[in-house]
Structure formats: structure tokens, C-alpha cells
Amino acid sequence: MEPIIIKGCPRDKWEEVQAIQDQPFIYIQYNGSRWAGEEEGDIPELADMLRNYALQPDGFSHYSKDPCHGVEDPARRGHYIDGPRMYRVDGVYHFSGNFYEYSHAFCIHTNHAETIALLVSLFDANVTSEAYKKAKADIVRAENERKRAEEERNAKRRADRIAAARSVLAEAEL
């Protein structure tokens, strides 16, 4: 059975998505760099991106099964934990993220078995690719360089404060 495909903002489409979740569906919240009002990309477009560009290595999985609404953790303001499930049916996958050197953000929910199998295989291949490993190494290197530069700035500030304090002490001894 062909899936029902719905594209657009949850504000406009969420009730429609909830109504058809018992059938095979693909809900594309966004897919691709688009101007406001342009139709979102389709699954073959995302598949092509996954074959040709490294995902953004940002420390979380780019897909999950049976997604939940995020709710703010009462113990840690600004941090979110899993809240209630988004769908009453089992087997819905959520795919989201962007690419490292090419802006093509995506957020897709689906329970369509063929689409899930295709995307899971492409995502898994992408995160084990040399391009992804290089992107991850680039991010780690940039973060290490940022930390090193910050440590050097802090060391210089400490040295400047010590020199200023010594200067004040020297003047006081005169």
C-alpha cells in the first residue's frame, strides 16, 4: 500500500497526521533549504543527499523509533526529557538533522516500512562513512582550538592582572 504523504508545518498539519496514523504515512515537516511557501522536498531528494553529503555530527542519533514530545525537565531548567508519545501506534520513526557542509535540514515522521528501511540503511551508511568521520574530526579539532584559544586568553588576563598588582605594590613601596 502506498503511503499517504503530508507536508508542512505541525501547526497546520498535526491534526491531519494524527487522523491517518493507522495507515502507512510519511509526514515531512521540512526537507531541504526552501523559501517560505515552497513545497518541502521528498524522500528521494533526502536519499540523494544522504548518499552524497555527510550528516552534521552533532552528538545525537538522527533517527528514533516511537518518538515522544519533549517536555522541560523540572529538575534542570532548559533541559528536555521525553514526554508523552507523539503517536498512539507503534513503529513510527522520526528522522531529523542537517548536513555538515550543505544546508538541507529535515524532519520526517513515518510508519511506512519501505521508507524506514531505506532511510535507516542510508543513515547508518552515512555515519560510518569517511566523510562523516572527517566532519566529526573537524568539529572536535575546532572545539579543541576554541578551548585552547580561550585558555590562552585567560592565561594572558591572569598575567596582566598579576603584573598590574605588582606594579601597584611597587609604587606603594616607593
Secondary structure, DSSP 8 states (H G I E B T S, - for coil): ---EEEES-HHHHHHHHHHTTTS-EEEEEEESS--TTS----HHHHHHHHHHS-B---SS-SEEES-EEEEE-TTSTT-EEEEEES-SSS--EEEEE-BSSS---EEEEE--HHHHHHHHHHHHHHHTSHHHHHHHHHHHHHHHHHHHHHHHHHHHHHHHHHHHHHHHHHHHH-
